[in-house]
Every structure is written in C-alpha cells, then in structure tokens.
Amino acid sequence: MKIAILSRDAKLYSTRRLMEAARTNGHEVQVLDPLRCYMNITSAKPTIHYKGKELTGFDAVIPRIGASITFYGTAVLRQFEMMGVFPVNESVAISRARDKLRSLQLLSRKGVGLPVTGFAHSPDDIDDLLAEVQGAPLVVKLLEGTQGVGVVLAETRKAAESVIQAFMGLRQNILVQEFVKEAGGTDLRCFVIGGKVVAAMQRRAKEGEFRSNLHRGGSAEPVKLTPQERATAVKAAKVIGLNVCGVDILRSSHGPVVIEVNASPGLEGIETASGVDVAGRIVSFIEQNARPHRTQTRGKG
C-alpha cells in the first residue's frame, strides 16, 4: 500500500515510528507537510498538489495534525477523503476532538463520566459558575490550550475569580472544572485503536505541579486498567468518532472521568512506558481497513 503521513516534521518520534512500522510491513510511505499541500477543489476530479507535483495513488493517510494548524490540516485531510483515500481518523472527528467544549457536550450526552464542568461568557455570572462546580479548588482551562498550556489550578475562591476575570478580560473562552484531588496529580492515558485499548500508562506530575503532561515534566509508568476504565476509554473514542486516539482519564471517587480525547497522541511516552509497538498496531489497523474502504468508495462511484 501507499501511505501518506501528514506531519510538519519527519524527524519527530511519532512520525519516524509510523514510517518505520509501515516500511517494515512493506508499504510505501511519504511524509507530507500539510501546510505545503494545496488543493484543486472541483466536483469532477478533486486533487492535491505538493511542491509542484500532484499526489496520486495513496491508499491511506495518517493525520498527525497539530492543534495550531487544525483548520488547514483538516481541510487537506478532507481533500484526501474526497479522493477516496482511507483516513486513520476522519477530519470531522478531529475537529470534534479539538473543540473541547463540543467534545465534552457530546460525551456528556452519551453518559461518559466527566469532571463537573462549567462554561460562561459574562463576568457577572462568575459567582454562579463557581457554585456550579462546587467552588475552589478548581481548574480553569483555555479551550484552545494544548499539552497543559493554558491550564491553571485556582486553590482559593479569590484566586479563581481573579484567573477567570483575567481570561475573560483577554476575551479567551474558558472551561471551569472541579479539581479531582483524589487523583493525586496522576492521570491515565489510554491508547485506543479500532475500538480497543492497546496500551495504557499512568502519568504523574512532577513535584509541585498538578499537570501530569509529559511535556510539563511529568513521568510515566505502565498501569493496569480496570474493566470500567477500559470501557470508558473505548466509549469516549467512539462518541468522538476517532479510530486512533489517546483518552485521558482521572481516577475520581465517583469512578473514571474523561478529561480529554486527544486526536493526535504522541507515541514516545506510551511506547516507552508500556513496551507496546503502538506504531505497528496503527499500521495493522490500516491494513485491515484501507483496502475494504477503497473498494467501497469505488463502488459508490
């Protein structure tokens, strides 16, 4: 098969591992910077061009689209979809996951466990908003934040009011969530591929930090999930519509709660902590699904 990887940097660990896994299985791989792709949008024959050449003959595309280029990256991915190429994750699902508020609303509607979460626009509603999430301590999150950036722990009501007012003054959209103290600065990253959890790790925040993201200096170790945690991760991925994703879960006193569904999870931490060849599992998923997809797409034409 011929596989495209949408990535801004071929030297990144995740991109390299996917290239290695695909080539080990005998596939042709090309890494494409999505920002260098340009499109001919026509009903007769939609095409994508890259550095002066038309891209043709691809069977599958693996989107590794960063949050900062979601709009253009998903547009390129949609063009591949229009050409009948199998997407590991569909563009609409990636857009859903990147909109934190929308994804939480979808998960809530389907009964997936979540931290108590509030959302408001007016500073006049801050008092009621704090009451909705049971007061301080609480977590304030920028809707556009990634890798722990734009996430603040407000330990007192006064601090919470100040942080929320500051963000609102900057015209930033924010979520306010209960602080799950019993999680103890840890969370679970569950890696889901094709409706199954294939690997998991527990991330622990560094001393004096509450965010467990590895990009924030957190550490990772293998973890055994409970059946409920496994089922929660699978259900969250299904609700958002992602075939491959990282589902982040906190162990709360009222069961597992999902804090994020990541449409482009890194592979280094999960492969190192779990010992699982996650890149190989992704390639196997493509092998099982790309050719049937291509046949169905051609049949529709």
C-alpha positions as CSV (number, residue, x, y, z in Angstrom):
1,M,0.0,0.0,0.0
2,K,0.9,3.6,-0.4
3,I,0.5,5.6,2.8
4,A,0.7,9.4,3.4
5,I,1.6,10.8,6.8
6,L,0.5,14.4,7.4
7,S,3.2,15.8,9.6
8,R,5.1,19.1,9.8
9,D,8.4,17.3,10.8
10,A,9.5,13.9,9.6
11,K,12.1,13.8,12.4
12,L,9.5,13.7,15.2
13,Y,9.5,10.5,17.2
14,S,5.9,9.6,16.3
15,T,6.3,10.3,12.6
16,R,9.6,8.3,12.5
17,R,8.0,5.3,14.2
18,L,5.0,5.3,11.9
19,M,7.3,5.4,8.9
20,E,9.4,2.6,10.3
21,A,6.4,0.4,11.0
22,A,4.9,0.9,7.6
23,R,8.1,0.2,5.8
24,T,8.7,-2.9,7.9
25,N,5.4,-4.2,6.6
26,G,6.4,-3.5,3.0
27,H,4.4,-0.3,2.4
28,E,5.5,2.8,0.6
29,V,5.4,5.9,2.8
30,Q,5.6,9.6,2.1
31,V,5.6,12.3,4.8
32,L,3.8,15.5,3.7
33,D,3.8,18.8,5.5
34,P,0.1,19.7,5.4
35,L,0.9,23.4,5.1
36,R,2.7,22.8,1.8
37,C,-0.3,20.9,0.3
38,Y,-2.5,22.9,-2.0
39,M,-5.8,21.7,-3.4
40,N,-7.9,21.9,-6.6
41,I,-11.5,21.7,-5.2
42,T,-13.7,20.6,-8.1
43,S,-16.6,18.1,-8.4
44,A,-15.1,16.5,-11.4
45,K,-11.7,15.4,-10.0
46,P,-10.6,16.8,-6.7
47,T,-6.8,16.8,-6.4
48,I,-4.0,17.6,-4.0
49,H,-0.6,19.0,-5.1
50,Y,2.6,19.1,-3.1
51,K,5.7,21.1,-4.0
52,G,4.6,21.2,-7.7
53,K,3.5,17.6,-8.1
54,E,0.1,16.1,-8.0
55,L,-0.4,13.5,-5.2
56,T,-1.9,10.2,-6.6
57,G,-2.2,6.6,-5.7
58,F,-2.5,6.8,-2.0
59,D,-4.4,4.1,-0.1
60,A,-4.4,5.6,3.3
61,V,-3.5,8.8,5.2
62,I,-2.3,9.1,8.8
63,P,-3.1,12.7,10.1
64,R,-0.6,14.0,12.6
65,I,-2.1,17.4,12.7
66,G,-1.0,19.8,15.4
67,A,-3.6,21.9,17.2
68,S,-2.2,25.2,15.8
69,I,-2.9,24.1,12.2
70,T,-6.2,22.3,12.8
71,F,-8.2,24.4,10.3
72,Y,-5.9,24.0,7.3
73,G,-4.8,20.5,8.3
74,T,-8.3,19.1,8.4
75,A,-9.1,20.8,5.1
76,V,-6.2,18.9,3.5
77,L,-7.4,15.7,5.1
78,R,-11.0,16.3,3.8
79,Q,-9.5,16.6,0.3
80,F,-7.8,13.1,0.7
81,E,-11.2,11.8,1.8
82,M,-12.9,13.3,-1.2
83,M,-10.3,11.4,-3.3
84,G,-11.3,8.1,-1.7
85,V,-8.2,7.7,0.5
86,F,-8.8,5.9,3.8
87,P,-8.2,8.3,6.8
88,V,-7.0,6.8,10.0
89,N,-9.0,9.5,11.7
90,E,-11.7,11.4,9.8
91,S,-11.5,15.2,9.5
92,V,-14.8,15.7,11.2
93,A,-13.8,13.6,14.2
94,I,-10.5,15.5,14.6
95,S,-12.4,18.8,14.5
96,R,-14.8,17.5,17.2
97,A,-11.9,16.5,19.5
98,R,-10.2,19.8,19.1
99,D,-13.3,21.7,20.2
100,K,-13.0,20.9,23.9
101,L,-16.5,22.3,24.8
102,R,-18.2,20.4,22.0
103,S,-16.4,17.1,22.8
104,L,-17.4,17.4,26.5
105,Q,-21.0,18.1,25.5
106,L,-21.0,15.0,23.2
107,L,-19.5,12.8,25.9
108,S,-22.0,14.2,28.5
109,R,-24.9,13.4,26.2
110,K,-23.8,9.8,25.9
111,G,-23.3,9.3,29.6
112,V,-19.5,9.2,29.7
113,G,-18.1,10.1,33.1
114,L,-16.7,13.7,33.3
115,P,-15.5,16.1,35.9
116,V,-18.2,18.7,36.9
117,T,-17.7,21.4,34.3
118,G,-18.9,24.9,33.9
119,F,-18.9,27.4,31.0
120,A,-19.9,31.0,30.9
121,H,-19.3,34.2,28.9
122,S,-20.2,37.1,31.2
123,P,-18.1,38.2,34.3
124,D,-21.5,38.8,36.0
125,D,-22.0,35.0,36.1
126,I,-18.7,34.1,37.8
127,D,-20.3,33.6,41.3
128,D,-22.9,31.2,39.9
129,L,-20.3,29.4,37.7
130,L,-18.1,28.7,40.8
131,A,-21.1,27.4,42.6
132,E,-21.9,25.0,39.8
133,V,-18.5,23.4,40.0
134,Q,-18.6,23.2,43.8
135,G,-16.2,26.1,44.5
136,A,-12.4,26.1,44.9
137,P,-10.1,24.5,44.4
138,L,-10.9,24.2,40.7
139,V,-9.2,24.1,37.4
140,V,-9.5,26.8,34.7
141,K,-8.8,25.7,31.1
142,L,-8.4,27.6,27.9
143,L,-10.5,26.0,25.2
144,E,-7.6,26.3,22.8
145,G,-4.9,25.1,25.1
146,T,-2.7,22.0,24.5
147,Q,-0.1,19.9,26.3
148,G,-1.1,21.5,29.6
149,V,-0.6,25.1,28.4
150,G,-3.5,27.4,29.5
151,V,-4.5,25.1,32.4
152,V,-4.5,26.8,35.9
153,L,-5.2,25.4,39.3
154,A,-7.0,28.0,41.4
155,E,-6.7,26.9,45.0
156,T,-9.0,29.6,46.6
157,R,-12.2,31.3,45.6
158,K,-10.4,34.7,45.3
159,A,-7.7,33.2,43.0
160,A,-10.4,31.5,40.9
161,E,-12.2,34.8,40.5
162,S,-9.0,36.6,39.5
163,V,-8.0,34.0,37.0
164,I,-11.4,33.8,35.4
165,Q,-11.7,37.6,35.2
166,A,-8.2,37.9,33.6
167,F,-9.0,35.3,30.9
168,M,-12.4,36.9,30.2
169,G,-10.7,40.3,30.0
170,L,-8.5,38.9,27.3
171,R,-11.6,37.6,25.5
172,Q,-10.5,34.0,25.9
173,N,-13.0,31.2,26.1
174,I,-12.5,29.0,29.2
175,L,-13.9,26.0,31.0
176,V,-14.0,25.7,34.7
177,Q,-13.8,22.2,36.2
178,E,-13.8,20.6,39.6
179,F,-10.4,19.7,40.9
180,V,-10.2,15.9,41.4
181,K,-7.9,15.9,44.4
182,E,-8.0,12.2,44.9
183,A,-6.3,11.6,41.6
184,G,-3.1,12.8,43.4
185,G,-1.5,14.5,40.4
186,T,-1.9,11.5,38.2
187,D,-3.9,10.6,35.2
188,L,-4.3,7.6,32.8
189,R,-3.5,7.8,29.1
190,C,-5.4,5.1,27.3
191,F,-4.4,4.5,23.7
192,V,-7.4,3.3,21.7
193,I,-7.0,1.8,18.2
194,G,-10.1,0.4,16.3
195,G,-12.3,0.3,19.4
196,K,-9.8,-1.4,21.7
197,V,-7.4,-0.1,24.3
198,V,-4.0,-1.4,23.1
199,A,-1.7,0.3,25.6
200,A,-2.0,2.4,28.8
201,M,0.2,4.4,31.1
202,Q,-0.1,6.4,34.3
203,R,1.3,9.9,34.1
204,R,2.5,11.6,37.3
205,A,3.0,15.3,37.7
206,K,6.5,16.4,38.9
207,E,6.9,17.8,42.4
208,G,4.9,21.0,43.0
209,E,2.9,20.6,39.7
210,F,-0.6,19.4,39.3
211,R,-0.5,18.9,35.5
212,S,0.8,15.4,34.6
213,N,1.5,16.1,30.9
214,L,4.9,14.7,29.9
215,H,5.6,18.0,28.1
216,R,5.3,19.6,31.6
217,G,7.9,17.4,33.1
218,G,5.7,14.6,34.2
219,S,6.8,10.9,34.4
220,A,5.1,7.8,33.0
221,E,4.8,4.2,34.1
222,P,2.8,1.2,32.9
223,V,-0.6,0.7,34.6
224,K,-3.3,-1.9,34.7
225,L,-6.7,-0.6,33.8
226,T,-9.9,-1.7,35.4
227,P,-12.7,-3.0,33.1
228,Q,-14.6,0.2,33.8
229,E,-11.7,2.4,32.8
230,R,-11.1,0.4,29.7
231,A,-14.8,0.6,28.7
232,T,-14.9,4.4,29.4
233,A,-11.9,5.0,27.1
234,V,-13.4,2.9,24.3
235,K,-16.8,4.6,24.6
236,A,-15.2,8.1,24.6
237,A,-13.3,7.3,21.4
238,K,-16.5,6.0,19.8
239,V,-18.5,9.1,20.8
240,I,-16.0,11.4,19.3
241,G,-15.6,9.2,16.2
242,L,-11.9,8.6,16.4
243,N,-10.3,5.3,15.3
244,V,-6.9,6.2,16.9
245,C,-6.7,8.4,19.9
246,G,-5.5,8.9,23.4
247,V,-8.2,9.1,26.1
248,D,-7.0,10.8,29.3
249,I,-8.8,9.7,32.4
250,L,-8.7,10.6,36.1
251,R,-9.5,8.1,38.9
252,S,-12.1,10.0,40.9
253,S,-14.1,9.0,44.0
254,H,-17.1,8.5,41.7
255,G,-15.4,6.4,39.0
256,P,-13.3,7.2,36.0
257,V,-13.8,10.7,34.4
258,V,-12.6,11.7,31.0
259,I,-10.6,15.0,30.8
260,E,-9.7,14.9,27.2
261,V,-9.8,12.8,24.0
262,N,-6.6,13.5,22.0
263,A,-6.9,13.1,18.2
264,S,-3.1,13.1,17.6
265,P,-1.5,11.5,20.7
266,G,2.3,11.2,20.8
267,L,3.8,7.7,20.6
268,E,7.0,8.1,22.5
269,G,5.6,8.2,26.0
270,I,3.1,5.4,25.6
271,E,5.6,3.0,23.7
272,T,8.3,3.6,26.3
273,A,6.1,3.1,29.3
274,S,4.0,0.2,28.0
275,G,6.5,-1.6,25.8
276,V,3.8,-1.9,23.2
277,D,4.6,-1.4,19.5
278,V,1.8,1.2,19.1
279,A,3.0,2.3,15.7
280,G,2.8,-1.3,14.4
281,R,-0.7,-1.6,15.8
282,I,-1.7,1.5,13.8
283,V,-0.3,0.1,10.6
284,S,-2.1,-3.2,11.2
285,F,-5.3,-1.2,11.6
286,I,-4.7,0.4,8.3
287,E,-4.0,-2.9,6.6
288,Q,-7.3,-4.3,7.9
289,N,-9.4,-1.3,6.9
290,A,-7.9,0.6,4.0
291,R,-8.5,-1.8,1.2
292,P,-12.2,-2.5,2.1
293,H,-12.7,1.3,2.3
294,R,-11.1,1.7,-1.1
295,T,-13.4,-0.9,-2.6
296,Q,-16.5,0.6,-1.1
297,T,-15.5,4.1,-2.2
298,R,-15.0,2.9,-5.8
299,G,-18.3,1.0,-5.7
300,K,-20.2,4.2,-4.7
301,G,-18.8,6.0,-7.8
